[in-house]
Amino acid sequence: MSEQNQPEKQEKKPEKKNFQHHMAVPGKKGIIYTIARGIFWIYFHLFCFMHCTGREKLNLDAPYIVIANHTSFADPIIAAMLIRRYEVNFLGKIELAKAPVVGKLLMHLHMIPVDRHHSDMEAMRACLRVTKAGGVLGIFPEGTRHKEGIMEHVESGVALIALRSGVPMIPLYIGGKPRLFRRLDVRVGDPIAMDDLRARGVNRDTCEELLARITETYRALTAHPEA
């Protein structure tokens, strides 16, 4: 068959979502979220010996963004336990939302499904709705889990959301996977400076500078426990 007669390969289009984001409303406590957080709080404090440095930095008034390195499925749970004043809307891969039981539970726990293989404007709009409504947004800047716990690659969409939202961004470092009867160190850093970047507008240069600041922040948190 000649090249002219060969059917053209169609580029795979982004998958349409049929998952409604249940946004956490500031000032209101959801029953499912409260019960889940309570159960895991007991588990982590009795069996994992979690120790957090700088937790008071999470006590600022919402809206704000919390970012964290991603080493295990427990990371959003850890962040939710540390942020007591608010319920967190976390970004999560769309594949999780498809699971028959777990997917529905995660959606009721305010997960924002994101298609990691395409530019997902729907997820970005959902993130900005959260911050505009005065909520807390949770993001794993790497977009996937890394066993080492060291943040090397940061997705560009994180910078776009952070700069457009106009809210503070707090870094959270999780020092590994939770293990039975072993200490788990968690560190909260100072808000990442962005006012100077926002004053220059949202563009490629300011996004790249913010991504570099995020990477440097996590290097400091990894090297200096009291950062």
N, C-alpha and C positions, 0 to 999 in steps of 0.2 A: 504494500500500500504506500502510495506516495505521501510526502509530508503534507501536501495540500489537502489530501483526503482524510488525513488523520483528525479525529475529533480533538478540539482544543480542551486542554485541562482547565477546568473551572477552579478558581481559587476558593478555598473553603471559607464560607462566610462565618462571622461570629455567631455563636449560638444564641438564639433568643431566650430570654429568661421568662419564666412564669412563676418566679418566686418573689413574694411581696416582703419587703423589708419591714419588720415590726420595730420601728424606731423607739428607743428608750426616751420617754418624756421626762425632762428634768423636773424633780419634785415629786414624781410618782414612782412607787415601787411595785414591780411585777411579782406575782406570787411564784411563778416558775423560777425566775431569776433569783429571788430571795432564798428559796428552798435549796436550789443548786449551789449557790454560794455558801450557804450555811453548812451543807454536807461536806463540801470540799474544804472549807475552813477547818472543820474538826479533823478531817483526815490529814491535811498537810501539817497541822500543828502538833498532832499526836504522833504521827509516824514518819514525817519527813524533816522535822526540825528546821523549818524555814527561818532564816535570819535576814532582815531587810535593813539596809543602811540608807538613810536619807528619805524615809517614807514621808516625812512631814512636807516634802516638796510636792506631794500629790494632793495636798489639802487646799490648793488654790481654787477659786471659784471657776466653774465652767462658764463658757465653753473652752475646751482645750483638746489637744491631740496628745495621746501617749503612744510612743513608738517603742518597740522591743525587738531584741534579737530573738530568733526562733529556733529552738533546739528540740522541742517535743510538743505533743498535742496538748500538754498541760499549760503551756505558756499563757493563753488567754484566760485560763482559770486563775492562774497566779496573779495576773494583772487585775482581774475582777475582785479578788479578795483584798488586794492592797488599796483599791479605790472604793472606799466605803460610802462616800457621800453620793455617788452617782452610779448608774448602770452604764456599762460601756458598750458601744456599738463597734464590734470588731469586723474588719474585712476578713473574709475567708474564701477559699477557692470554691468555685461553683460546683465542683464535683461532690463536695460535702453536702450541699443542699439537695442533691439528687437521692441521697440515701433515704429509704422509705421511712424509717423511724427517727434515726439520728438527725436527718436533714430537717424534719419538722421541728424537732427540739431545738436545734441550733438557730433556726429562723425565729423561734419564739424567744430565744436568748439574744436577739437583736443582731445576728450576723448579717453582714452585707455581702452577698455573693458576688464574686468578681471572676471574670474570664481572664485567666493569666496569659492566654495565648493570643489575645487580640487587645487592641486599644478599647478599653471598656468605659465609654463615656457615661453609661447609665450608672455604673458603680461610683464614678467620680461625682456625679450629680447627687447621689445619695449621701456621699460623705459630706458634701458642702451643705446639704439640707440639715444634717446632724449638727454641725457647728453653728449654722445660722439659727437653729432652734434653741441653742444654748446647751447642747449635749456634749458628751465626751466621745471622741472617736479613737479607736485603737487600730494601729497599723503595724504590720511586720514589714519593714522597708525592703527586706531581701526578697519578699514574695514567695519564699519557700523555706523549708527547714534545713538547717546546717548543723551537723553533729558537733563540730568544733566549737560553736558558740561565738565565733569571731565574725564580725560583720565586715565582709569584704566588698560585696556588690550591693548597691542600693538602687532600687527601681526609680526611674525618673518621675513616675506619677506621684510619688511621695512628695517631691518638691513642689509640684504643681498644686497639689491639694493644700499643702502647708502655706504656701505663699498666697494663694487665692483666698483661703479661709480667713486670714488675718487674726488667728488666735495663737496662743502660746503652744509650744511643742516640748513635751517632757520626755527625756530618754530613760528607758528602763532596761537594765542589764540583768539577765537571768543566767546565773553561773552553772549551767548544765541541766541535766534531766533530774527530776525528783526521784530519789531512791529511798527505799524503806530504811529507817533508822540511820540516815546519813544527813549531815547538814547541807542545806541548800542556801547558798548566798545569793541575795538579790540586792542590786544597787540602783538607786534613783539619782540621776544627775540633775544639774541645773537646767532651766529652760534654754534651748538653743537659740542664740541671738539671730533674729531675722528682720528687725526693724529697718536696718540699713539696706537690706536686699529688697524689701517691699517698697521702700522709697524709690528704688530704681525701676520698679515695674517687674512684671512676670515675663521673663524672656529666657533664652537659652543660657546666657551668662549667669544670671542670678540663680537659675535652677542648678547649674553645675556647681556653683559656689556653695549652695545649701547642701547638696549631696556630699561635697567634700567635708563640710562641717559636721555632718551626721557621722561620717566614717571616722573622723578624727575624735569626735566625742566618745565613740564606742572603744576606740583604742585606749583612750584615757581611762574609761571606766573599767576596762579589762586589766590594765596595768596597775591602776591605783585603786584599791578597794574603797578608799574613803572619798573618791572623787564625787 
